[in-house]
């Protein structure tokens, strides 16, 4: 600290009691910026889910059959299941480091709405996992002989589905962050909630492969996403308060 | 029995206490940590919570700042229960816990900028001033995992220089801080008290700021149920 002799500069005035500092937008942006910076500094965490995603898709032809007709049939499901598991794999670390170093306590004690901070964290998580998974999906589609007509459906369904996976997974992560070994529990909690997303996601891809209209499936995925966006942050925030107070 | 625990030297100074705690009861693993605990805290007061290891000091501070809700009793801030005005209370509160809340992969400056954003009220330009005050000048761009434990602690303490909140709740703020640093920190606490703030802290250090200091001892509370 300062030398004993040096006088501390005058501290600022204490804030008035009525002063309202409510800027949810700037908190959201600051959170996203911070999370991306953190992820960029720990790049190995960033590529983990992507490598997993790629590995699952590479192993399937080896394990089942390299026959294009078989793989074409399996492709929508395999890509979607791999994306789902890759997201789940990355979920446990979402709040873990914040919990361990005390940042989470500070987030809970900040005057900013927890809803926004939590939403920022989930959006950043999606930018780092869901978005790259979506962008990589056509590559996996080609590896698994997914017909070209199915690519659009695959990308769109993942684009709408993976944010929902992040939002739901974050609820599980928030509930288990106080436990030493939360990894298994997270899967048990979250997998049942992932099932509707998986069903409509693969249905959208299959519909686009066979030339049937996809809009219905995509609309349902969009509805799930809208529901998740408005309700999941509330659940995550409440779960975090419980986890930290324990 | 509650109010006598706080030494009387400050009682006549300010009329309306900022923080009032009544009948606080907390039990952990079927062990009563404190029961019928009560005290008041007025502007310009520094309250040192004393007690043995495991006597519930950290638990008390976590309850006071609203992190833990495993308690019974009433915590009143500016005449209104804390549970009914969480956002306002948190706006007027700085809590430094056991963990400094410093991200190891971020630099000191990036850490503080995040807290500035969380606080919403802090001007970005004071960050370098705060880092200078805690003796981290020249370390702004070093990731915190390269800094020592004491320096990490100082990154956390720098938030006090940024804060305009009247209530500071500090859990062992002097851990790993050297002698000179502790003296500067005590000077900061005094200045905070003089501008009308109040502080609740735990520490095993002997504090020099006797003019402002009152004590509460949790040892006496053990087993009073």
Interface residues (C-beta under 8 A of the other chain):
Chain A: X1 X2 X3 X4 X8 X9 X10 X11 X12 X13 X14 X15 X17 X19 X21 X22 X23 X26 X27 X30 X31 X34 X37 X38 X41 X42 X97 X100 X101 X102 X103 X105 X106 X107 X108 X109 X110 X111 X112 X113 X117 X244 X245
Chain B: X65 X66 X67 X68 X69 X70 X78 X87 X88 X90 X91 X92 X93 X95 X97 X98 X99 X100 X101 X102 X103 X104 X105 X106 X110 X114 X115 X117 X118 X119 X120 X121 X126 X129 X133 X134 X135 X143 X154 X161 X164 X165 X166 X177 X180 X181 X183 X184 X185 X187 X188 X191 X192 X195 X196 X197
